[in-house]
């Protein structure tokens, strides 16, 4: 564990140095990797009994993923007012924030139905404003959302998102789960899942890989231990989101298939659908 933290520190310093040098030379480059948050940002499973979430937390991926970032912003970036009570343990802070976010007053998380993404946006924005801070939230994906600073409709631009992350933005990644339809390339949505972006550019073996995205996943299958998820995206070239009758809802060309990073049965796929970027 100590060795892992030393590697994270070395990589983080190297990435920061690259950014600084690029700035001095006037050359605009994104960091090759950023692992500085891996041991600093909370990572708890939504079903961890210590969180004491409604329904055991089985449908609380959105509030828990959101709380990861908000607690990190409070503890590591100085936005103390994001925490309603000071002096608690990290898990108590995550529990408090996630419970408040999931309430009817904010995200209206249903114990058996999860959280609508528009309610995620509305609840997050309200929580930050109620804490006395401004909200700058961008949405990337196939749909447009109210109460965001800017909508980027279409496949998320991960180069831009990595750059925003390296600058200090909080980032959430929503993965959609699909089953293949009757025609090649047709995909029917069967569910979705919210995760927290925790780093990029390094694979699980510690080697640099510019395409890898590292997640703190609230549904990693380990209730009381940290298990990071490493996404290895593959660009989609010919696919459509369709309804149960096979009618096209949206094209998914250039979106990122991350099925290899999840346990997917044959005929099912996981796709990186939405990214939300919070700049404070």
C-alpha positions in Angstrom: 0.0 0.0 0.0 2.9 2.4 0.9 4.6 1.6 -2.4 1.4 2.2 -4.3 1.1 5.6 -2.7 4.7 6.5 -3.5 4.1 5.6 -7.2 0.9 7.8 -7.1 2.9 10.7 -5.7 5.7 10.3 -8.3 3.3 10.2 -11.2 1.3 13.1 -9.9 4.4 15.3 -9.6 5.5 14.3 -13.1 2.1 15.2 -14.5 2.1 18.5 -12.7 5.6 19.2 -14.0 4.5 18.5 -17.6 1.6 21.0 -17.2 3.9 23.6 -15.8 6.5 23.2 -18.6 3.8 23.3 -21.3 2.5 26.6 -19.7 6.0 28.2 -19.7 6.6 27.3 -23.3 3.2 28.5 -24.4 2.4 25.0 -25.7 -1.0 23.7 -24.8 -1.0 20.0 -23.8 -3.1 17.8 -21.6 -1.3 15.9 -18.8 -0.4 12.4 -19.9 -1.7 11.0 -16.6 -3.1 12.2 -13.3 -3.3 9.9 -10.3 -3.2 12.5 -7.5 -6.7 11.8 -6.3 -6.5 8.1 -6.0 -5.6 8.0 -2.3 -7.3 11.4 -1.4 -10.8 11.1 -2.8 -13.3 8.9 -0.9 -14.2 5.6 -2.4 -17.0 3.7 -0.6 -19.4 1.1 -1.9 -23.0 2.3 -1.9 -24.0 -0.9 -0.1 -21.5 -0.4 2.7 -23.6 -0.8 5.8 -21.6 2.0 7.6 -23.2 4.5 5.2 -26.6 3.7 6.6 -28.4 4.6 3.3 -32.1 3.9 2.6 -32.7 0.5 1.2 -29.2 -0.6 2.0 -27.9 1.8 -0.6 -28.5 -0.6 -3.5 -29.8 2.2 -5.7 -27.7 5.0 -4.3 -24.8 5.1 -6.8 -25.6 8.7 -7.8 -25.6 10.2 -4.3 -22.5 8.2 -3.2 -20.5 9.0 -6.4 -21.5 12.7 -6.0 -20.5 12.7 -2.3 -17.0 11.3 -3.3 -16.3 14.6 -5.1 -18.0 17.0 -2.7 -16.1 15.6 0.3 -12.8 15.7 -1.6 -13.5 19.3 -2.6 -14.2 20.1 1.1 -11.2 18.3 2.5 -8.6 18.8 -0.2 -9.6 22.0 -2.0 -10.8 24.2 0.9 -14.6 24.3 0.2 -15.4 23.6 3.8 -19.0 24.7 3.6 -19.9 21.7 1.5 -19.8 19.6 4.7 -22.7 20.3 7.0 -20.7 19.1 10.0 -17.0 19.3 10.6 -14.8 16.8 12.6 -16.4 13.5 11.5 -14.7 10.5 10.0 -14.5 10.4 6.2 -17.2 7.7 6.0 -19.5 9.7 8.3 -19.0 12.7 6.0 -19.8 10.7 2.9 -22.8 9.2 4.6 -24.1 12.6 5.7 -23.7 14.2 2.2 -25.0 11.2 0.3 -28.1 11.0 2.6 -28.8 14.6 2.1 -28.3 14.5 -1.7 -30.7 11.5 -2.0 -33.5 13.3 -0.1 -36.7 14.4 -1.7 -35.5 18.1 -1.4 -32.5 17.4 -3.7 -32.1 14.4 -5.9 -35.2 12.4 -4.9 -33.4 9.1 -5.1 -35.8 6.2 -5.0 -34.8 3.3 -2.8 -35.8 0.9 -5.7 -35.5 3.2 -8.7 -32.3 5.2 -8.4 -31.7 8.8 -9.5 -32.8 10.5 -12.7 -29.9 12.4 -14.3 -31.9 15.6 -14.5 -32.6 15.3 -10.7 -28.8 14.6 -10.2 -28.1 18.0 -11.9 -30.8 19.8 -10.0 -29.9 18.3 -6.7 -26.1 18.9 -7.1 -26.6 22.5 -8.2 -29.0 23.2 -5.2 -26.6 21.5 -2.7 -23.7 23.7 -3.9 -25.7 26.9 -3.9 -27.1 26.1 -0.5 -23.5 25.8 0.7 -22.8 29.4 -0.5 -20.8 28.6 -3.7 -21.4 29.3 -7.3 -22.1 26.4 -9.7 -20.4 25.8 -13.0 -21.5 22.4 -14.4 -21.0 21.1 -17.9 -22.8 18.1 -19.4 -21.5 15.9 -22.1 -23.7 13.3 -23.8 -26.6 12.5 -26.0 -29.2 14.6 -24.1 -29.4 18.2 -23.0 -30.0 19.1 -19.3 -31.5 22.1 -17.6 -29.5 24.0 -14.9 -26.1 23.4 -16.4 -23.7 26.1 -17.5 -23.2 24.4 -20.9 -24.4 21.3 -22.7 -22.0 19.5 -25.1 -24.4 17.3 -27.1 -22.8 14.2 -28.6 -20.1 11.8 -27.7 -18.1 13.0 -24.7 -14.7 14.6 -25.7 -12.4 12.7 -23.3 -9.4 14.7 -24.3 -11.1 17.9 -23.0 -12.5 16.1 -20.0 -9.1 14.8 -19.0 -7.7 18.4 -19.3 -10.5 19.7 -17.1 -9.9 17.0 -14.5 -6.1 17.8 -14.5 -7.0 21.4 -13.8 -9.0 20.4 -10.7 -12.6 19.9 -11.9 -14.8 17.2 -10.3 -15.9 14.7 -12.9 -18.7 12.1 -12.9 -19.0 9.4 -15.5 -22.4 7.8 -16.2 -22.2 4.3 -17.9 -25.2 2.9 -19.7 -25.9 -0.8 -19.9 -27.5 -2.1 -23.1 -28.6 -5.4 -24.8 -28.2 -5.9 -28.5 -31.3 -5.7 -30.6 -32.5 -7.7 -33.5 -30.4 -5.7 -36.1 -26.6 -5.3 -35.9 -25.7 -2.1 -34.1 -29.1 -1.7 -32.4 -28.9 -1.3 -28.6 -31.7 -1.2 -26.1 -31.0 0.4 -22.7 -31.5 -1.8 -19.7 -29.9 0.4 -17.0 -27.3 2.9 -16.0 -24.7 3.6 -13.3 -22.9 6.7 -12.0 -19.2 6.6 -11.1 -16.6 9.1 -10.0 -13.6 9.9 -12.2 -10.5 9.5 -9.9 -7.6 9.6 -12.4 -6.4 8.7 -15.9 -3.4 7.6 -18.0 -2.2 4.7 -15.8 -3.4 1.1 -16.0 -3.9 -1.3 -13.0 -0.3 -2.5 -13.3 1.0 1.0 -12.9 2.1 1.4 -16.5 1.2 4.6 -18.4 -1.6 4.2 -20.9 -3.1 7.5 -22.1 -6.5 6.0 -22.9 -7.2 4.5 -19.5 -9.8 6.2 -17.2 -9.7 5.3 -13.5 -12.9 5.3 -11.5 -14.0 5.1 -7.9 -17.0 2.9 -8.5 -19.7 2.8 -5.8 -20.8 -0.6 -7.0 -17.5 -2.4 -7.4 -18.8 -5.5 -5.6 -16.7 -5.0 -2.5 -18.8 -3.6 0.3 -16.1 -2.5 2.7 -12.9 -2.3 0.6 -11.5 -0.1 -2.2 -11.5 -1.6 -5.6 -10.7 0.9 -8.4 -12.1 0.3 -11.9 -9.9 0.9 -14.9 -11.8 1.7 -18.1 -10.3 0.8 -21.5 -12.5 2.6 -24.0 -13.1 1.5 -27.6 -14.7 3.9 -30.0 -18.0 2.9 -31.5 -18.4 3.2 -35.2 -21.9 2.0 -36.0 -24.5 1.8 -33.3 -27.9 3.3 -32.4 -30.0 3.6 -29.3 -33.4 2.1 -30.0 -36.7 1.6 -28.1 -38.3 -1.7 -27.4 -39.9 -1.6 -30.9 -36.6 -1.1 -32.6 -37.2 2.6 -33.4 -34.0 4.7 -33.4 -33.8 7.2 -30.5 -30.2 8.4 -31.0 -27.0 7.6 -32.9 -24.1 6.4 -30.7 -21.3 6.8 -33.2 -18.0 7.9 -31.6 -19.3 7.1 -28.1 -17.0 4.8 -26.1 -17.6 1.1 -25.4 -16.3 0.1 -22.0 -17.8 -3.4 -21.9 -14.4 -5.0 -21.3 -14.1 -3.2 -17.9 -17.4 -4.6 -16.6 -18.7 -8.1 -16.2 -21.0 -8.2 -19.2 -22.8 -11.3 -20.5 -22.7 -12.1 -24.2 -25.1 -9.8 -26.1 -24.8 -7.0 -23.6 -22.6 -3.9 -23.7 -21.5 -1.0 -21.4 -21.1 2.4 -23.0 -19.7 5.6 -21.5 -22.8 7.8 -22.1 -22.6 11.0 -20.0 -19.9 13.0 -18.3 -20.6 15.9 -15.9 -17.8 18.3 -15.1 -18.0 20.6 -12.0 -15.6 23.6 -11.9 -15.5 25.5 -8.6 
